[in-house]
Amino acid sequence: MSCPPMHDDLGPVALIVQARMTSTRLPGKVLIPVLGRPLLAHQFDRLKRVREADLLCLATTTNRSDDPLVALGEELGVHIFRGAEEDVLARYHGAASHLGARTVVRVTSDCPLIDPNVIDRVIARYKVRHPAEAYVSNTVVRTFPRGMDTEVFSFQALDEAYREAVDPTEREHVTPFLIRRPERYPPGQVLLEPDAHQHRWTVDTPDDLELVRRMLEVLLPGHPEFALEDGLELLRRNPGWADLNAHVEQKKI
């Protein structure tokens, strides 16, 4: 089956990263330094290499505790939007509106190993399959390591969620409104072969931090543009490292 032609009305594409200092399990985690720079700075270094996005934005809160994130975003030269802390859906909607986005790419700020090539794959599929696939991700069916999470959807879908969602979960986590309505927002999925979903490369606990720190300290100095495959190969060479956070359970939505 051939893919529908790519639409020319999908831009600009805004990659929006949500971040706040008051994370529950590891407060201030995104500013923890590794190799002399905050984790969030390492992540934005990688996100700037995403080819399929036009705009890069840090979406944080209006809380004074998040002023250091704004300062970092200004230093890194990315767009900044400040909105509600708990209503992340409204914050994303505000950021996307401010940017004039037609397509929205969602990633979270606790993924400093995220591979820009993976993000490009998800965006590219969305561009080719839209509107037959209205929500494209690599998360609903998990085959990528956690920490590569990418979701892509239209501003129109985000606007509908913003206007209609009343469930607190659908306000706090941005995309459940879309995921729970596949008949309205047909999903598309990007898969990784071989399956590597057992790996956890997100930073939510001290044990997560220890693994990601080790990986960055090995991968970054000699190969700043390291890819997903380099991380998998590193763990094949150091099989005990994955055990550092294998016990950590992801918070439930």
N, C-alpha and C positions, 0 to 999 in steps of 0.2 A: 504494500500500500504506500503510495507516495504521500509525502507531507504537504499540507497546504502551503501556499506561498507565504513568505514573510511579509508582515504588514508594515507599512511605513508610518503608522500613526501611534507607535508604541513609545516614542521618546518625547521628552527626555527620560532616561532611566536613572532613578535615584537609588543608590545603595545607602541605606539608613541603618546606623548602628546604635542600639539602645544601651545606655550605660548609666549607672548611678553608684555612689559611694557606699550606700547603706545596704549592700547585699547581706543576707541574713547569716550565711554560714561562714563567709570569709570577707568581712567588711573591708572596703578599700582595696579589694583584690586587683582591680584593673590598674592601679598605680604602683603595685609592688614592683620594685626594680629587679631586672635580670640583665646581666651584662651591662649594667650602668644605665638602662633605660626602662621606663615603665612598660608593663606588659601591653597596655593599650597602644603605646607608641609602636611597639613591634607589630601589633596587629594592623594598625593603619599603614605601616610600611608595606605590608603585604596587600592590603585592600587597594592601595593606590596602583597596583599592577593589574587590577581587573580591567580587561579591555572592553567588555560589553556594557559597562555602566558609564554614564556621563557625569554624574554628580555623586559626591561622597559626603555624608552628613553624620555628625554626632548628635544624637537626640538624647538629651539629659533632662534633669528636672530643674524646677525653679528654686529648689532648696539651696541655701547658702553652702551646705556641705558639698555640693557639686560644683562650686566655683573652681576648684582645682582642675576638674575635668574640662571646663570651659577654657581655662588658661592653657591646658595642654592642646586642646583642639585648635585654639588660635595659633599656638606655636607650630602646629603641624600643617596649618593652612587648609583645614577642612571647614565645610559649612557647619554651623552650630544652630540647634533649635532647642529651646527650653520649654518644657510643658509639665503636665501633671505627673506625679510620682507613681501613683497606683493605677491610674487609667492610662496604661501604656498605649492602648488603641487610640485614644485621643491625642497622645503625644506623637504617635506615628502619623496620624492624619494631619496634625498641625505641621509637622516637618515636611510631609509630602506636598501639602498645599503651599507652604512657604517656598518650596523649591520649584513649584510648577510641574511636578512629576506626572507623567502619564503611566509609567511602570515603576513599581516599588520592589526593591530587593531588601529582604530583612535578614540581618545577621545580628548576633548578640556579641557583647563586648568581652566575653570570657573565653574567646577562641583564638588565642594568639598564634596558633599553628595553622590556621585556616589557609587552604591553598587557593590562590586566585584562579587557578585553572579549573578547579571544581566549581567555583562560583560562575565562571564563564560558561561552563557546560550547562548549568541549570538555567541561566539567563538565555543562552542560545536556544535551548529546547523551547522555552516559553515563547520566544520570538517567532520560532518556526511553527509551533503548534497552536498558538493563540488565533482565534478564540475557542477552538475545539477543546483546548485545555486551558482553563481559566486560573488555575492555581498549580504551579509546578514547584516541586521540592525534591530534596534528597533525604527527607526525614520521616514521612509517613510510613514507608517501608524502609527500615534501616539496614543499609549495607555498608555505609561509610562510617569511619570512626566518629563517635560523638565529638564535636568540635569542628566539624566541617559543615554544620547545618546551614542551609541556604533555602530561602523561600522567595518565590517571585509571583506577583499578582498585579492586577491593574489598579490604578488609582480609583477607578469607578467601583471596583469590588471593595476596596478599603473604605471608600466613602459610604457605601451601602452598609458595611459592617458598623462604621462609626455612628450612623444614623439609627440603626435598627437594634444593635446588640444591647441587651439589658442584663444578661447573665454576668455576674461579676467575673467569672472565669474568662468570658469572651471580651471583657474590657481590659483585663490584666495581662493577657497573653497574646493579643493582637489577632492571631490567625485561627483560633478555634471556631469562630463564626463561619469562616470559609470551609474549614475542614469538615465540620459537622453537616454541611449542606452540599454534598457532592453532586446532587442533581441540579443544583443551581450554579455551582462553581466546579465544573468537571476537573478532576485532578490529573496531573501528569507526574511521573516519577522518574528520576535519574538514579540508576543503580550502578554499584561498583562490583566488578568481578575480578578476583574472588572476593567473597563477602568478608568485610573486616569490621563489622558492627560491634564486635566484642571490645574494641579499643575505646578508651575514654581519654580524649585529649582536650577536654574543657576544664576550666579552673573554677571549682566551686568549693573545694575544701583544701586544707593544708596538704593532704596526700596527693590531690590533683596537681597542686602547685609544684610539689617535689618532682613529679614525673615530667611536667612541662618544662620546668627549669633545666633538668638534665638534658632533655631533648634540644632545647634552644642552645644550651652551652656547647653542645657537640655540633649541631647542624649549622648554626648561624655564622660563626666566624669564618669558616672556609667556603660556605655556599649560601649567601644571603637569600638567594631565590630558590631555596630548597622546596621540593614538592611533596605531595602526599606520599609518593612512592619512596622518597628518601626517609621519611619518618617510619614507614613500615619496615624498610630494610634495617634501620637502626635498631628497632625492637627485635627483629630477627637475630641480630648480632648480640643483643642484650635481653634475652628472654625473661629475665627476672624483673625487668623494669615495669612491665605491664602489671605485675602483681602489686605494685605500690598502691594503686587506687582501684584495683579490681573489685574491692568490697564496697565501694561507694555507690549508693543508690541515687539515681536521678530523682529530683523532687517531682512529685506527681502534679499534673494539672487538674 
